[in-house]
């Protein structure tokens, strides 16, 4: 699955939500989900993370590799900390469908 997810991610960021091309974003997510809903869900998490980083002003999103955003447990306390050029997750996340990737 990682190779198929990477191939989708290598296409580049999808249009960000709320900027007039939401339909194109949704269509791309639907296409990615055809035949493998799990793959589509991981791709959605990747593109959501890209959109959040874009909104935060991150310039070189494509160079960050595979990303993911999951909001499955509001009681978990997980934060991201910069460690030089890397980002380290600190805390616990009892459920994360993309953790193996």
Backbone as a ProteinNet text record, in pm:
[ID]
protein_1_A
[PRIMARY]
XXXXXXXXXXXXXXXXXXXXXXXXXXXXXXXXXXXXXXXXXXXXXXXXXXXXXXXXXXXXXXXXXXXXXXXXXXXXXXXXXXXXXXXXXXXXXXXXXXXXX
[TERTIARY]
81.9	0	86.9	203.3	290.3	328.9	359.2	397.7	282.9	161.2	45.3	17	32.3	13.3	119.7	243.4	352.7	326.9	276.1	245.8	139.5	38.1	-63.4	-1.2	79.3	141.6	235.7	301.6	395.7	326.6	195.5	121.1	120.9	156.8	159.3	35.9	38.4	-74.1	-203.9	-312.9	-445.2	-479.6	-579.2	-624.2	-666	-631.9	-669.5	-819.2	-880.6	-1023.5	-1053	-1169.5	-1214.5	-1152.1	-1086.1	-1021.7	-1078.9	-1198	-1265.9	-1248.9	-1170.3	-1149.8	-1179.5	-1269.8	-1302.2	-1356.4	-1434.3	-1489.4	-1376.9	-1275	-1160.3	-1088.2	-1078.3	-1016.4	-1095.8	-1227.2	-1312.1	-1308	-1309.2	-1303.7	-1174.3	-1062.2	-934.1	-935	-997.9	-1007.2	-1097.3	-1206	-1295.5	-1220.7	-1149.6	-1074.1	-970.4	-902.8	-801	-862.5	-988.7	-1056.2	-1122.1	-1137.1	-1201.2	-1118.5	-1179.9	-1112	-1035.7	-1004.6	-931.2	-959.8	-1064.5	-1105.8	-997.5	-922.5	-813.7	-707.1	-672.7	-576.8	-629.9	-757.6	-818.1	-815.1	-837.6	-836.3	-695.6	-594.3	-456.4	-418.2	-463.3	-435.9	-505.8	-627.8	-699	-621	-570.8	-493.1	-368	-304.7	-185.4	-220.8	-327.2	-363.1	-417.1	-484.1	-528.4	-407.8	-305.8	-183.8	-116.8	-112.2	-54.3	-131	-263.9	-346	-321.7	-309.7	-283.2	-147.3	-46.2	86.8	87.1	11	-0.2	-60.6	-167.5	-230.2	-135.3	-44.1	53.1	172.8	176.9	283.9	403.9	395	505.6	524.8	647	672.9	703.3	779.8	825.4	755.2	624.7	542.8	578.6	607.4	636	758.2	852.9	975.8	958.5	842.3	822	787.7	765.7	733.6	587.9	558.5	421.6	384.3	267.6	218.8	84.6	34.6	-97.5	-153.4	-285.1	-358	-470.4	-476.5	-584.2	-638.8	-768.4	-833	-926.8	-875.7	-959.9	-985.3	-907	-921.2	-889.1	-989.5	-968.9	-904.8	-897.2	-838.6	-688.3	-631.6	-487.4	-416.1	-299.6	-218.5	-93.1	-100.5	12.6	49.4	176.7	223.5	341.9	366.4	481.5	583.9	709.4	818.3	925.8	979.3	1089.7	1216.1	1292.2	1421.5	1518	1569.7	1650.7	1561.3	1595.9	1515.1	1400.1	1400.8	1298.1	1187.3	1078.8	968.9	949	938.3	921.9	787	712.2	584.9	609.4	545.7	561.2	423.4	407.7	280.1	232.2	104.7	47.8	-69.3	-86.4	-198.5	-242.1	-347.6	-384.7	-435.5	-475.8	-525.9	-471.6	-404.4	-352.3	-339.7	-433.1	-438.2	-316.6	-241.2	-124.8	7.4	5.5	128.8	232.4	190	285.6	356.8	305	365.4	463.2
-119.2	0	126.4	119.3	236.5	287	194.2	235.4	304.9	254.3	317.6	454.3	465.6	595.2	693.8	647	733.7	782.1	693.5	732.8	843	832.4	938.4	1067.7	1057.1	1176.1	1244.4	1166	1222.3	1306.4	1299.1	1383	1529.5	1554.2	1690.8	1721.1	1833.8	1869.9	1889.8	1853.2	1882.3	2027.6	2081.9	2217.7	2222.9	2329.8	2345	2372.3	2322.4	2347.1	2496.6	2536.8	2673.8	2777.6	2733.8	2829.1	2820.9	2764.7	2764.7	2639.2	2542.8	2421	2296.6	2311	2200.4	2080	2103.2	1992.7	1909.2	1974.7	1902.9	1821.2	1878	1806.5	1680.8	1695.6	1581.6	1476.6	1519.5	1423.8	1342.6	1407.4	1336	1235.4	1271.9	1179	1060.5	1086.1	977.2	882.8	937.8	854.2	769.2	826.5	752.9	641.6	657.3	560.5	446.6	460.8	354.9	227.7	120.7	-7.5	-32.2	74.2	56.3	175	161.3	270.5	305.2	205	230.7	320.7	296	380	521.9	534.4	666.7	742	671.8	735.2	784.4	705	747.9	866.4	863.5	975.7	1102.3	1088.1	1203.9	1263	1176.6	1224.7	1299	1249.1	1313.9	1451.5	1456.5	1583.7	1684.6	1636	1726.3	1789.1	1707.3	1759.8	1863.2	1836.8	1934.1	2066.6	2058.6	2180.1	2259.1	2189.5	2257.4	2326	2257.3	2317.2	2436.6	2426.9	2539.2	2661	2637.5	2746.8	2807.6	2725.6	2773.3	2842.1	2844.6	2915.2	2830.7	2698.9	2610.4	2619.4	2639.7	2664.5	2538.9	2445.6	2331	2204.1	2199.5	2089.2	1957.2	1959.3	1835.6	1762.5	1833.9	1770.7	1701.1	1711.1	1657.5	1508.9	1448.3	1306	1280.4	1157.9	1121.5	1180.2	1239	1305.2	1245.7	1283.9	1237.1	1317.8	1330.2	1396.4	1303.2	1272.9	1190.7	1257.7	1262.6	1323.7	1221	1104	994.6	993.2	1065.4	1059.1	1195.4	1267.4	1402.9	1406.2	1292.4	1289.4	1265.9	1230.1	1209.8	1343.7	1345.8	1467.4	1441.7	1464.8	1446.2	1581.6	1615.8	1741.9	1715	1806.6	1798.5	1901.5	1858.4	1947.7	1943.9	2058.8	2064.4	2013.3	1934.3	1884.7	1904.6	2025.8	2059.8	2066.5	1988.7	1987.1	1886.9	1804.9	1701.8	1749.4	1675	1697.8	1569.1	1581.6	1465.1	1473.5	1362.2	1356.3	1313.4	1384.1	1355.8	1332.2	1226.6	1194.5	1058.4	1034.3	905.1	924.9	830.3	827.3	681.9	643.8	503.4	446.4	532.1	483.8	572.5	512.9	588.2	490.8	496.4	399.2	403	511.6	520.6	503	461.3	452.1	360.4	254.6	159.7	216.8	325.6	385.5	493.5
0	0	0	66.3	73.5	-66.1	-156.2	-291.4	-363.8	-345.8	-411.1	-349.5	-217.9	-152	-197.9	-207.6	-253.3	-395.4	-481.2	-618.8	-622.3	-537	-528.4	-476.7	-373.3	-313.6	-412.4	-496.3	-593.8	-700.7	-709	-804.2	-762.2	-637	-585.5	-503.5	-434	-346	-423.6	-360.6	-415.9	-386.2	-456.5	-422.5	-275.2	-208.3	-67.9	-55.2	51.5	72.5	87.8	41.5	61.9	-29.6	-134.2	-225.7	-366.7	-377.9	-506.1	-589.6	-542.8	-620.6	-536.1	-440.9	-350.3	-427.1	-530.1	-610	-670.9	-723.3	-778.9	-672.6	-552.3	-440.2	-407.9	-393.8	-361.7	-471.6	-597.1	-708.5	-704.3	-673.2	-664	-549.8	-437.1	-323.6	-356	-426.7	-469.1	-562.8	-659.2	-753.6	-680.9	-581.7	-506.2	-422.5	-386.3	-298.8	-374.4	-503.5	-582.1	-573.2	-531.1	-523.8	-394.5	-318.8	-193	-102.1	-22.4	65.4	168.2	214.7	308.9	247.5	123	52.8	41	6.8	-4.1	127.3	237.6	369.3	405.2	375	401.3	312.1	188	96.7	145.1	194	249.2	367.5	456.4	570.9	524.6	419.6	363.7	305.2	225.6	162.5	264.4	369.5	476.3	547	572.8	636.4	546.2	416.6	323.2	326.4	330.3	333.4	462	574.3	701.1	696.2	644.2	633.8	538.6	430	336.9	407	483.6	557.6	660.2	712.8	811.7	747.1	614.2	544.7	507.5	522.9	484.7	333.7	289.8	147.7	66.5	119.6	41.7	86.5	71.3	120.6	53.5	-75.5	-148.1	-94	-34.3	13.2	148.4	209.3	343.8	346.2	232.3	227.7	260	301.8	336.1	471.4	477.1	597.2	636.5	750.9	791.1	904.9	906.8	1014.4	1055.6	1184.5	1237.4	1362.1	1372.7	1490.1	1552.5	1577.4	1622.7	1772.5	1849.4	1995	2054.6	2091.8	2142	2280.1	2347.3	2480.9	2479.1	2364.9	2354.9	2350.8	2406.8	2405.5	2323.2	2194.6	2104.9	2045.8	2051.2	1994.6	1902.8	1813	1723.2	1766.4	1773.1	1811.9	1705.1	1671.6	1575.8	1643.9	1571.2	1616.3	1500.7	1487.1	1370.5	1248.6	1145.6	1023.3	1033.3	1137.3	1152.2	1246.5	1246.1	1338.8	1417.1	1546.5	1634.2	1702.5	1699.9	1769.8	1913.6	2007	2149.2	2208.2	2286.1	2348.1	2303.1	2320.4	2281.5	2187.1	2099.5	2006.4	1996.8	2070.1	2075.3	1943.2	1849.8	1722.4	1611.7	1514	1399.3	1282.8	1190.7	1082	991.1	989.5	902.6	974.1	1099.6	1178.4	1115.1	1052.7	993.3	871	817.3	698.8	736
[MASK]
+++++++++++++++++++++++++++++++++++++++++++++++++++++++++++++++++++++++++++++++++++++++++++++++++++++

